[in-house]
């Protein structure tokens, strides 16, 4: 089962994700984000825009590799893989 | 009498309560999150904040208990298939030939929920939201759900209905520099005025397009830019392409509308059917962002002068508020209580409000000032607030 690791900045909005190991069924990034949305309702609204594309300042990595398909989220997370969900740091 | 001031700031929402001796700020809410607009629904006192998350998309937050607790509401979303025509940012690498060729379409996503407006008591639950990239959204259930107003989105001035196909007319809506924060140059709706006499009569203002009106509750829209003049396109009196920074209307005399435009101050006494330029540069009345109008007297309005579009700062290193009581024929400047040296503040379009005798404004330098005598003298409410995006009495 793939693991999902989430930037701790999202714990503020989704405390259900805090202090736990999150595992979800394997699949595409799109499928995994939908599984996250079931654990934390509203989660995808933070990660994706209304067209289903990754928000501009959100970055996803599968293990060491940055997700390539930011529009359709077709990259596949392998059974033993980890999907990392980051935010770009900016501003002041 | 207003008992609350709501500030939308770069670091959260600030509420001030009127006490017997002073206006007192509470601890900041939505801590650390930019709040581009905060307001109270005059119908029931519900508080609203538009959160401008840099990373996670814009959200709306609502409080039904006077600000003690807040609930995140459903996001305002463009429906599938909503598209618009890209206007390019006029940067040095801008290719002027490109927009003149085939239109380039972009799927719509909400960058910013720039303003909120509340319908009258005869339409409980009806709210409006203006967004970048230029969509007007409507809710009939107190903000639980939102729907794009398609007739305005599909207006001929934006290229027609792009849901089903290509443009059938030329897009005249230009971008607003306020969208550059998001890496785009898209239009935005920042002002929505519901006629207190007739809820189907609404004016909205879009940068950079102009003022648009519906008389049938949003089924049809027409431009209301007669008399407007601009100085950055070849035809100053073109129907479209104007940059109203803010429009506002008199509640008791709704045909009296005021507009602080990029190119001056304009006044209408016929419900925006015609506009008259009432700038008076010698009095500092020309460039700026916000404008406020008296609730009862449509000829009385206030502006906070700024220097110029190329020099966005206070005039002469000093802050002033300028008032007209005769429909812009004359203007009187007030400075008592405002800094007159080393002040470089800019007051953004939603950051001035009036309620009865009280006015309040906040600047991007984090200074907030209050007047309780119609703008004639001012009291500083603090100098170290975050940059202020909006000020509204509640």
Interface residues (C-beta under 8 A of the other chain):
Chain A: X9 X10 X13 X42 X45 X46 X47 X49 X50 X51 X53 X55 X56 X57 X58 X87 X88 X90 X91
Chain B: X53 X54 X55 X56 X57 X59 X72 X75 X77 X78 X79 X80 X107 X108 X109 X110 X182 X183
